[in-house]
């Protein structure tokens, strides 16, 4: 008999009650690997218990979503919670709805389970989202049954997340960068995570490897960082996995996961503190290197 796939822990998606795997697949890196490998990674992830997949309108200029649609044929779509990122740079209704409808066609689905506002990283994003109609677009899609839950995410500064939360809308989920470095510098873990949990919203962790810097820093092992994220009160951790080899390694970590106790978590934070204090390994917080070009242009940074 074939060997049963490893069991990955399931956690509720906040107050929605949806059961989600603690490890999630972000498709951000799949545009570079080709359709064959992308399909292989997506299907193998699902077959091994990963039931959350994140995509965005801008990934690979649409290639990633088209490949995702092909991979989700033959019953795979019904086995996953699909998280869609709205990339409208001015947060306006028209562009948001246009991107949404295009993505539905690309992925060959009638709905995305989660509509998330992508890259909430500018001080005026909260105002734009309300004033330009982007939030109205998400709510309309929900009313039409084309999405179930609304979320937002970003990687720049905790105060921007808190500013949007303080506007009072009942978001279902929030994405934020979480890793041992974050605990020391402009910390989402310390400032945003408790507030999101208090409100009953789901936490979807991003950048568990600090945007690729974890390995280069050589103070925390990548597997320790992923286990650190799993040990936080999160629903799922979004990981960019560009090959079956990386996927298998992360699935093994998730299947064998045992939470760090409080002392171990503190020890990792202290180990990272020496190099994390100035943000040198979290360049997505301190530079525009990780920021989308359309968003930069919309906010006048291309002038």
Order of alpha helices (4+ residues) and beta strands (2+ residues): beta-beta-beta-alpha-beta-alpha-beta-alpha-beta-alpha-alpha-beta-alpha-beta-alpha-beta-alpha-alpha-beta-alpha-alpha-alpha-alpha
